């Protein structure tokens, strides 16, 4: 019989020690964390919300299957492809272009296959050779940039109602710092529910859209399934190069959070295949591209619950919700300001993970090469994000392709790391790296290796 742990005081790698009810509650928390951003993508592009939720859940389960159930990652809608959707299927008179959206999905489906090609290259050349291009100074800077470039969207949401945003933030901080037991490990849910109750009492929640939704409906629509056009494929395909870089940053962030080296085990090639196939599967049925979600990484940091089973529970909830549009509509009534307040904490956590990545890997910022790489990556990511063009655009076969600030930052970091002298990082791709000690305040000590001399029978 497993010994039950005192929740909220130490990290947990096997959530079964907490009991089924607590695991379900933790899964719901991950669902809430990803929900706002995941449904925002279909609202922007015109894709179906129910299909999106179904594909987020199925994509997450597929990812876990392909990564041997080891990586506590949730896959939700990718914002990186918004430019591709806008180029192939722009809105017409304020309405979604239902005729062209399937062709955009076709382009996304093909771009997902690029992940598989790159995964094969990584596997063929070996992870050690590949990771020479992604030392901590590059991955750490990328993680910091991901958090910083996401943060302004949280502020935009907060500005719709700062009172609700601040209440959500206060609840999260108070519960996580001073809470005991379950209160300490579900601060996100408490922040959302608590501030939502305040919003209802103040009359700041609009329930009108709920009556317009069906109680139950199939989340798949044959008319929205992927179709293929060469121009649409050429337009969207290059985006995969950018999202692969972001994927490496996300997996590095999750690895740094949990103290496990997922790039070595189950392997970067497996996580890439999982992400790519999840994207292609979603696009085939008319959903958006999938990606590992920073919001859920932030939840891992706050709760110290690192069991992938909890993420899979969230995935099953997402699948269930996809058949009940009315439930999705209720969740969508959560004011944007509350989502913004929660996101400020979660996005800030992502950048904090990047900083911790620097500290734990002893990145020496007194050395010019490290300072230059970090400065160039952060400058590129943030600078291009808020420039007029929001990236670098070029034309391929008559179609305009835009590389985002994050993609440019990744390319800049990889190139500078390759050409600047003074490389010191050596990737340890075995069990030693995967068994790396997590931060001192995680509450867990590094496990002792079993003696090779004695065996128990």
Residue pairs with C-beta under 8 A, 6 or more apart in sequence:
2 14
2 16
2 17
3 17
4 17
4 18
4 19
5 12
5 17
5 18
6 181
7 18
7 22
7 181
7 182
7 184
7 185
8 179
8 180
8 181
8 182
8 183
8 184
8 185
9 184
9 443
10 304
10 442
10 443
10 444
11 304
11 305
11 306
11 438
11 442
11 443
11 444
12 18
12 304
12 305
12 306
12 307
13 306
13 307
14 307
15 22
15 23
15 26
15 305
15 307
15 309
15 310
16 23
16 307
16 309
18 26
18 305
22 182
23 309
23 310
23 313
24 313
25 182
25 186
25 189
26 185
26 186
26 303
26 305
26 310
26 313
27 310
27 311
27 312
27 313
27 314
27 316
27 317
28 189
28 313
28 314
28 317
29 186
29 188
29 189
29 299
29 303
29 314
30 74
30 296
30 299
30 310
30 311
30 313
30 314
31 314
31 317
31 318
31 321
32 188
32 189
32 192
32 331
33 188
33 293
33 295
33 296
33 298
33 299
33 342
33 346
34 56
34 74
34 76
34 293
34 295
34 296
34 314
34 318
35 331
36 334
36 336
36 339
36 342
36 343
37 76
37 77
37 79
37 293
37 295
37 343
38 52
38 53
38 56
38 76
38 77
38 293
38 318
39 49
39 52
39 53
39 77
39 328
39 331
39 332
40 77
41 47
41 52
41 77
41 78
41 79
41 82
41 288
42 48
42 49
42 51
42 52
42 77
42 287
42 288
43 49
44 82
44 85
45 82
45 85
45 86
45 89
45 96
45 101
45 104
45 288
46 89
46 91
46 95
46 96
46 97
46 98
46 101
47 85
47 96
47 101
47 105
47 224
47 286
47 287
47 288
48 219
48 221
48 224
48 286
48 287
49 325
49 328
49 332
50 217
50 219
50 322
50 323
50 325
50 328
51 219
51 220
51 221
51 224
51 285
51 286
51 287
51 322
52 77
52 282
52 287
52 288
52 322
53 219
53 318
53 319
53 321
53 322
53 328
54 219
54 220
54 285
54 287
54 318
54 319
54 322
54 323
55 278
55 281
55 282
55 285
55 287
55 288
55 290
56 74
56 75
56 76
56 77
56 282
56 287
56 290
56 315
56 318
57 315
57 316
57 317
57 318
57 319
57 320
57 322
58 278
58 281
58 282
58 315
58 319
59 75
59 278
59 279
59 281
59 282
59 290
60 73
60 74
60 75
60 278
60 290
60 311
60 312
60 314
60 315
60 318
61 312
61 315
61 316
62 274
62 277
62 278
62 281
63 71
63 73
63 75
63 271
63 274
63 275
63 278
64 71
64 274
64 308
64 311
64 312
64 315
65 274
66 270
66 273
66 274
66 277
67 73
67 262
67 266
67 270
67 271
67 274
68 266
68 270
69 308
69 309
69 312
70 260
70 262
70 265
70 266
70 308
71 251
71 254
71 262
71 266
71 271
71 308
72 254
72 258
72 296
72 300
72 306
72 307
72 308
72 310
72 311
73 250
73 251
73 254
73 271
73 292
73 293
73 296
73 297
73 308
73 311
74 292
74 293
74 296
74 311
74 314
74 315
75 275
75 278
75 290
75 291
75 292
75 293
76 290
76 291
76 293
76 295
76 296
77 287
77 288
77 289
77 290
77 291
78 243
78 279
78 288
78 289
78 290
78 291
80 239
80 242
80 243
80 246
80 289
80 291
80 404
80 406
80 407
81 108
81 111
81 236
81 239
81 243
81 288
81 289
83 239
83 402
83 404
84 104
84 107
84 108
84 235
84 236
84 239
85 101
85 104
85 288
87 235
87 236
87 399
87 400
88 100
88 103
88 104
88 107
88 231
88 232
88 235
88 236
89 96
89 97
89 99
89 100
89 101
89 103
89 104
90 97
90 100
91 97
98 223
98 224
100 232
101 224
101 286
102 223
102 224
102 225
102 226
102 227
102 286
103 227
103 228
103 229
103 232
104 232
104 236
105 224
105 225
105 226
105 227
105 283
105 284
105 286
105 287
106 226
106 227
106 228
106 229
106 232
106 233
106 283
107 229
107 232
107 233
107 234
107 235
107 236
107 237
108 226
108 236
108 279
108 280
108 282
108 283
108 288
108 289
109 226
109 279
109 280
109 283
109 284
110 228
110 233
110 236
110 237
110 280
111 236
111 237
111 239
111 240
111 243
111 279
111 289
112 240
112 276
112 277
112 278
112 279
112 280
112 281
112 283
112 289
113 276
113 280
114 237
114 240
114 241
114 244
114 276
115 240
115 244
115 247
115 272
115 273
115 275
115 276
115 277
115 279
116 272
116 273
116 276
116 277
118 244
118 272
119 268
119 269
119 270
119 272
119 273
119 276
120 269
122 130
122 268
122 269
122 272
123 267
123 269
127 263
127 264
127 267
127 268
127 269
127 427
127 429
128 427
128 429
130 268
131 263
131 268
131 427
131 429
132 423
132 425
132 427
133 414
133 417
133 418
134 248
134 252
134 414
135 417
135 423
135 425
135 427
136 357
136 358
136 361
136 363
136 425
137 358
137 363
137 370
137 373
137 374
137 413
137 417
137 425
138 373
138 377
138 410
138 413
138 414
138 417
139 248
139 249
139 252
139 357
140 252
140 354
140 355
140 357
140 358
140 361
140 363
140 374
141 354
141 373
141 374
141 377
141 378
141 409
141 413
142 245
142 246
142 248
142 249
142 252
142 354
142 377
142 406
142 409
142 410
142 413
143 249
143 252
143 253
143 256
143 350
143 351
143 353
143 354
143 357
144 351
144 354
144 355
144 378
145 249
145 354
145 377
145 378
145 381
145 382
145 405
145 406
145 409
146 246
146 249
146 250
146 253
146 294
146 350
146 351
146 354
146 406
147 294
147 347
147 348
147 349
147 350
147 351
147 352
147 353
147 354
148 347
148 351
148 378
148 381
148 382
149 381
149 382
149 385
149 405
149 406
150 294
150 343
150 347
150 350
151 343
151 344
151 347
151 348
151 351
152 386
153 340
153 343
154 339
154 340
154 341
154 343
154 344
154 347
155 340
155 344
156 340
157 165
157 336
157 337
157 339
157 340
157 341
157 343
158 165
158 337
158 340
158 341
158 344
159 337
159 340
160 335
160 336
160 337
160 340
161 199
161 204
161 335
161 336
161 337
162 337
163 337
164 195
164 198
164 199
164 204
164 335
164 337
164 338
164 341
165 195
165 337
165 338
165 340
165 341
165 344
166 341
167 194
167 195
167 198
167 341
168 191
168 192
168 194
168 195
168 337
168 338
168 341
168 342
169 191
169 341
169 342
169 344
169 345
171 187
171 190
171 191
171 194
171 195
172 187
172 188
172 190
172 191
172 302
172 341
172 342
172 345
173 187
173 345
175 183
175 184
175 186
175 187
175 190
175 191
176 184
176 187
176 302
179 187
183 190
184 303
185 302
185 303
185 304
185 305
186 303
187 302
187 303
188 299
188 302
188 342
188 346
191 338
191 341
191 342
192 334
192 338
192 342
195 338
195 341
196 205
196 334
196 335
196 338
199 205
199 335
199 338
204 335
205 333
205 334
205 335
206 333
207 333
209 329
209 332
209 333
210 326
210 329
210 330
210 333
212 329
213 325
213 326
213 328
213 329
214 325
214 326
215 324
215 325
215 326
216 323
216 324
216 325
216 326
217 323
217 325
218 323
219 322
219 323
220 285
220 286
221 286
224 285
224 286
225 284
225 285
225 286
226 283
226 284
226 285
226 286
231 397
231 398
231 399
234 396
234 397
234 399
235 396
235 399
235 400
235 401
238 396
238 401
238 403
239 401
240 276
241 403
241 407
242 403
242 404
242 406
242 407
242 410
243 289
243 291
243 407
244 272
245 406
245 407
245 410
245 411
245 414
246 291
246 406
246 407
246 410
247 271
247 272
247 275
247 291
247 292
248 263
248 268
248 410
249 406
249 410
250 291
250 292
250 293
250 294
250 297
251 262
251 263
251 268
251 271
251 292
252 263
252 357
253 294
253 297
253 350
253 353
253 354
253 357
254 262
254 292
254 297
254 300
255 261
255 262
255 263
256 353
256 354
256 356
256 357
256 360
257 297
257 300
257 301
257 306
257 353
258 300
258 306
258 438
259 436
259 437
259 438
259 439
259 442
259 444
260 306
260 434
260 436
261 428
261 429
261 433
261 434
261 436
262 271
263 271
263 429
264 428
264 429
264 430
264 433
264 434
265 431
265 434
271 292
275 290
275 291
275 292
278 290
279 289
279 290
279 291
282 288
282 289
282 290
283 289
294 346
294 347
294 350
295 343
295 346
295 347
296 311
296 314
297 346
297 349
297 350
297 353
298 345
298 346
298 347
298 349
298 350
299 346
300 306
301 349
301 352
301 353
302 345
302 349
304 442
304 443
321 327
321 328
321 331
322 328
356 439
357 363
358 365
360 436
360 439
361 425
363 370
364 370
365 371
365 374
367 422
369 416
369 420
369 421
369 422
372 416
372 420
373 413
373 416
373 417
373 420
376 409
376 412
376 413
376 416
377 409
377 410
377 412
377 413
378 409
380 405
380 408
380 409
380 412
381 405
381 406
381 408
381 409
382 405
383 405
384 390
384 391
384 392
384 404
384 405
384 408
384 409
385 391
385 404
385 405
385 406
389 402
390 402
390 404
390 405
391 402
391 403
391 404
391 405
391 407
391 408
392 402
392 403
392 408
393 400
393 401
393 402
393 403
394 400
394 401
395 401
403 411
417 423
427 433
435 446
435 447
435 449
436 446
437 445
437 446
438 444
